[in-house]
Amino acid sequence: MIDLSKERLELNYPCNWEYKLVVLEHINIKMTVKEIILNREHKVKESKVSAKGKFKSYTLELLVHNEDDRKELFKQLGAHENIKMVL
C-alpha cells in the first residue's frame, strides 16, 4: 500500500487551480468569492445541488502563483462565513 502522506504534489507554477466550494443555496457565490479574491481573474461555475436543495456546490477556477498562494486561498475560502466547505 502506498503511503500518500509522504508524497508531495508536484506543480509547475503559475498554474490554473480549481477549488470546489459548498454553500447554502441562498448565498450569492459571486459576491462571496469577490470578497476574498478581490480583482483576480476567475471563473465560477455551478456544479451540483444537494438532494434536498439546501446546499449548492460551485467550481472556482483561477491562476495560482505558487504553493503559498494556493494554500492561502484555500484557507481564506474556508474561513469565510458563507462557505461551508472547500475541497
C-alpha positions in Angstrom: 0.0 0.0 0.0 1.2 3.5 -0.9 1.6 6.0 2.0 0.3 9.2 0.4 1.2 11.3 3.5 4.9 11.1 2.3 4.0 12.1 -1.3 4.3 15.7 -2.4 2.2 17.3 -5.1 4.5 18.5 -7.9 3.0 21.5 -9.7 4.6 23.9 -12.2 3.6 27.4 -11.1 1.9 29.6 -12.1 -1.0 27.3 -13.0 -4.8 27.2 -13.0 -6.3 25.6 -9.9 -9.8 24.6 -9.1 -11.5 24.8 -5.7 -14.8 23.1 -5.1 -17.0 25.3 -2.8 -20.1 24.2 -0.9 -22.5 26.9 0.2 -26.1 27.3 1.4 -28.4 27.6 -1.6 -29.4 31.2 -1.0 -25.8 32.5 -0.9 -24.6 34.9 -3.7 -21.4 33.0 -4.5 -20.1 35.6 -6.9 -20.1 38.3 -4.2 -18.7 35.9 -1.6 -15.8 34.9 -3.9 -15.1 38.6 -4.9 -14.8 39.5 -1.2 -11.9 37.0 -0.9 -10.0 37.2 -4.2 -10.8 40.8 -4.9 -9.8 41.7 -8.5 -8.1 38.5 -9.5 -9.4 37.0 -12.8 -11.5 33.9 -12.1 -14.4 31.7 -13.2 -17.2 30.3 -11.0 -19.4 27.5 -12.4 -22.3 25.9 -10.6 -21.7 22.2 -10.1 -24.4 20.4 -8.1 -27.4 21.0 -5.8 -27.9 18.7 -2.8 -30.8 16.2 -2.9 -32.9 18.4 -0.6 -31.8 21.7 -2.3 -30.3 23.1 0.9 -26.7 23.3 -0.5 -25.1 24.1 -3.8 -21.6 23.4 -4.9 -19.5 25.5 -7.3 -16.2 25.2 -9.0 -13.9 28.2 -8.6 -11.0 28.3 -11.1 -8.2 30.8 -11.0 -4.5 31.3 -11.6 -2.4 30.5 -8.5 1.2 31.9 -8.5 2.9 29.5 -6.1 2.1 26.9 -3.4 1.8 29.5 -0.6 -0.8 31.4 -2.8 -2.7 28.2 -3.4 -2.8 27.3 0.3 -3.6 30.8 1.5 -6.6 31.0 -0.9 -7.8 27.6 0.4 -7.5 28.9 4.0 -9.3 32.2 3.2 -12.1 30.5 1.3 -12.6 28.0 4.2 -12.7 30.8 6.8 -15.4 32.8 5.1 -18.7 32.5 6.9 -20.7 31.9 3.7 -18.6 28.9 2.6 -19.4 25.7 4.4 -16.8 23.5 2.8 -13.8 23.8 0.4 -12.3 20.9 -1.4 
